[in-house]
Amino acid sequence: MTALRFDPSLPWWFIGSLAALAVLVAGFAMWRGLRGWAWRGLAGLAAALAIAGPAIEMGTRSGLTDIVLLIEDRSASQSLPGRADQTDRAADGLAAGIAALPNTELRRITLGDDPDGTLLGQAIARAASAEPEARLAGVVAVTDGRLHDAPMLPVGLPAPVHVLLTGQPDDWDRRLVIEESPGFGLIDQEVGISLRIEDQGRVPDAARTGSVALRISVDGETEQVFAVPLNSTLELPVTLRHAGQNVIRLAIDEVEGELTDRNNSAAISINGVRDRLRVLLVSGEPHAGERTWRNLLKSDVSVDLIHFTILRPPDKFDGAAVSELSLIAFPTRELFLERIDDFDLIIFDRYRVRGILPQQYFDNIARYVEDGGAILVAAGPEMATVESLNLSPLGRILPADPTGRIIDTPFRPELTPEGMRHPVTAGLPQGGADPEWGRWLRMAEMTPNPDAQVVMTGAEGKPLLVMDRLGQGRVAMLGSDQVWLWGRGFDGGGPQQELLRRIAHWSMKEPELEEEALLAEIDRLDMHVIRRSLSDEAGPVTITLPDGSERELALTDDGPGRHVADFSAPEPGLYLLRDGDLRRVVALGPAAPREFEETVADAALLQPLVDATGGSVTRISDGVPDVRQIRADRNSAGQALGGPWIGITPRDAATVTGLERRPILPGWAWLLLICGLILAGWLTEGRRGRMA
């Protein structure tokens, strides 16, 4: 490398001024007719050039090797039969061929699994950007072409990109594709799952059946089988039966000859939610705590509330004509006979039996609870009288019997050992073994049923909050009407709103408040198992893996009523958790493994980059190609007698290892040159004078 450089002795503005002055002097001399004007001008310019210090700079170059990138796709889809051997054979053959080329280096990059799939585009872009562009002679990717980050591929590269495609030309596969599925749905209503069963590759005639059997199971229950058409989108209606996670497994049978059955099934989790929680609140009389229930339920956007307060019972004789009263008649028949099953919860707040509801209505309410409904009784002094609900036909389903005694002594509610484990009362603010709650002023003494759960006690250690299950329904009884004191901050107050909210939602079977529950928190293939129980001990949990094998998972104590364990799954799929009668189906990993969504080798996504760089696509099944060095204007791939070949383009890159600078003339030579030019001008003008 040779170049002209300047090393000025004075500033450039001075050198420029000197050159301009020389030109002006020469011009003036020419105007005056002096014959030496040219020599004068050249002398001035030579002086300016000498001050600029011109020199010849010569660099010493050292040649650099060319670089070839070899990217080996080792993702999960490359583990299909035969592909790993093809990749090994191609990578080793290319490495040997490139090593035999003169002045060429090889960079081998291995691409493994990623949760987002095969990130081949990112691997090519990163590997190419890490090398000097002037040295990149070629890129070779050994892959099945199924990448999941095509937008990350570089637009172009200065060297040819060759794709060596694994697999066989006659490969084919059948797969189950979930096109669309909802994240949540309403309980007891249909949700739609959009799916398609399609064939890819060279499907043999024997497999072109036109329809296949689709197997469907919800939460691990018995499979249902339906015949569905191939290669067409269909909508599958599914009804969610319970709140919380509903796991739907879809599967088709494996067909002989297809590449894999890993994409023949899919697991979908849909969260079941209630449309609206419908609550009927019946207040037997106006009192200080009546609005507490109303405000609580009205503030919950998920609750539809119907509230009736009995202001004028039938036994009240005040002489006022019915036509002159503006009260709404209590629609007892519609609420407790015709529409009772529309409600998720019925609350009796200080209700007295005064003949408003006939005996058959109470029988219907009991039937409603046994069939899955819920009753909550917030009791007051009326529970100790002959107007107590316990003395009606409803008494047979209530969780406790009043003794007829009212305790008018101030007391602080406390949690029982069972209450510290029950999700309704466990973890209440300022709770624990010694709660810092305000006092209540009275309560009704109750005797709980043998199977009922006493979660809170009051005065003299008597049961205050009793809960029980009956048939498919639930009942709860709060033996005091003083909970509103907490809301008013009396004696420090307490968690009134949270307690009442939990009681109501437990009655309506909200999953997060189930006292016996088996839950799982999922993070990819890791599972945090939570066993909630009223017992001191729980587990072990039996886990059934996708291949049918079983493992036992021991639980450790994590506080009152909670037992936990961690489990790392060996592979994606459906896992069944069991502990006694409790079952939980958990889907780990994606709905279908992304690496196996499409398995037939295809270079379509890489073809634009191959075309832009003048590269090629070659099937390894046709033989591992030889590697040659070719000029940039020649074909980069072809077929020879010995088999296919691919070409790389030598770049002739070099680096400068040293620099030498030599002045064009030494200082004394510049001085002689300038003096000679001046003398020539003087002599020219002197000769003219003698001639004159």
Order of alpha helices (4+ residues) and beta strands (2+ residues): beta-alpha-alpha-beta-beta-alpha-beta-alpha-beta-beta-beta-beta-beta-beta-beta-beta-beta-beta-beta-alpha-beta-beta-alpha-beta-beta-beta-alpha-beta-beta-beta-beta-alpha-alpha-beta-beta-beta-beta-beta-beta-beta-beta-alpha-beta-beta-beta-beta-beta-alpha
